[in-house]
Amino acid sequence: MKIKALFPALKHSEQVYLDSASSCQLPEEVIKAMSRYLSQGHGNPHRGMYSFSEMAEELLSKTRTQLSSRFGGSPAQYIFTSGTTESINLVANHFQGLANSNHSILVTQLEHHANLLPWMRLAKTTGAKLNILPLKTDGAPDLEKLDTYLSQNCLLFAVSHESNLTGLKLPLNNMIQRARDYGVSTLVDGAQAVSGSKPQFTELDCDFYAFSGHKLYSPAGIGALYCREPEKLTPLKLGGGIVNRVQADLTNSNYQLVEDISRFEAGSPNMPGIAGLSACLSFLARINLEEEVCRQKQLIQKALSHTRSLGFTVISDPESHHILSFTSNQFHSHDIASILASENISVRAGHHCAQPYLKALGHKHCVRVSLGLYNDEEDISRLQHGLSQVISILG
Ligand SMILES: Cc1ncc(COP(=O)(O)O)c(C=O)c1O
């Protein structure tokens, strides 16, 4: 059976969905698992003494175990968050308490704004210097300059595993090892990398790895942060569900947090999201990812040659298996995307929340086509036809 048939939003649809780098469609079994969770009885986990609550508690712990089976480490190293953005902000809040004007933080020039703005704010409020690893003329980060920045009393190196704009994958093993040699902590923004690979976080040896469920065929609003040493991390949120004891009186205001990983998850968790993520991790465990990546790469290569043959400038990494970004010196990206939308082809146009990177590449906007498990030859033919329409309407 074709994988597309497993995704209700696409199986009988006219829609050609080519925006999975932004957010993925959900497999039927994930949607059903969420619905089942809600119809069987939703309960808030943590110490509820009735079955709905106990079932929610079990689901939380099962999902942590599934994450550790897929990406390594122990379940106790995974914090549930609302996604990559919250995961990065959690880490930024921790470093906010450590940084001062003697320190520096390092990012690369190809970061998504989610891995840039928290560090810009930290630099502004603590006086720490924000260093940006520049790009070389070929668009890749200049690794020769890495040691220079790492040696500048650098507290943290925050780096994307894969660019959402060009699909360029960074040589993380080498970069993280070099950071470790300087005693610099590392945070990986893995939002784009987890759908096409199964990075093993303990082998990467990063301190933190952030990712989102909705870029992994799960619902939006759920994601995780892998943390190498969670006992050293400061919780971002404080509140219910995470305390052993609270004293609040005039003479002795104090609280003691629980010791397990749930101390980072104050408040009521997104249980329908967790149910979806759990079902999705089971779904993905049955997919042959290497085969899929290969198949998607062939599709993207086909789209890429057609795009080039029509005179568009391709700016994505030719090795990317799922991202094709291009510009036109004649037409605005939004016009291209609107014409494609009128043909029921969904692509994204604009700055893709990576303005510094796009600027460094010499552009203000571009069109991005991105594939998921469900895309097939027919989608690429429809895209090719759509792009030819763009030329005939605007040209
Ligand atoms: C590379 C990268 N980092 C971070 C994010 C933010 O992810 P989220 O909106 O799920 O928090 C995105 C989303 O597009 C992304 O592509």
The ligand as an SDF file (V2000), in Angstrom:
LIG
                    3D

 16 16  0  0  0  0  0  0  0  0999 V2000
   15.1860   24.5570   12.1350 C   0  0  0  0  0  0  0  0  0  0  0  0
   13.9800   24.9200   12.9460 C   0  0  0  0  0  0  0  0  0  0  0  0
   14.1290   25.2600   14.2220 N   0  0  0  0  0  0  0  0  0  0  0  0
   13.0770   25.5780   15.0040 C   0  0  0  0  0  0  0  0  0  0  0  0
   11.8060   25.5940   14.5080 C   0  0  0  0  0  0  0  0  0  0  0  0
   10.6600   25.9330   15.4080 C   0  0  0  0  0  0  0  0  0  0  0  0
    9.8730   24.7980   15.6000 O   0  0  0  0  0  0  0  0  0  0  0  0
    8.4860   24.8840   16.3970 P   0  0  0  0  0  0  0  0  0  0  0  0
    7.6920   25.9550   15.7300 O   0  0  0  0  0  0  0  0  0  0  0  0
    7.8940   23.5280   16.2370 O   0  0  0  0  0  0  0  0  0  0  0  0
    8.8150   25.1960   17.8150 O   0  0  0  0  0  0  0  0  0  0  0  0
   11.5870   25.2890   13.1670 C   0  0  0  0  0  0  0  0  0  0  0  0
   10.2520   25.3700   12.5740 C   0  0  0  0  0  0  0  0  0  0  0  0
   10.0810   25.5640   11.3920 O   0  0  0  0  0  0  0  0  0  0  0  0
   12.6980   24.9210   12.3700 C   0  0  0  0  0  0  0  0  0  0  0  0
   12.5520   24.5960   11.0750 O   0  0  0  0  0  0  0  0  0  0  0  0
  1  2  1  0
  2  3  1  0
  2 15  2  0
  3  4  2  0
  4  5  1  0
  5  6  1  0
  5 12  2  0
  6  7  1  0
  7  8  1  0
  8  9  2  0
  8 10  1  0
  8 11  1  0
 12 13  1  0
 12 15  1  0
 13 14  2  0
 15 16  1  0
M  END
$$$$
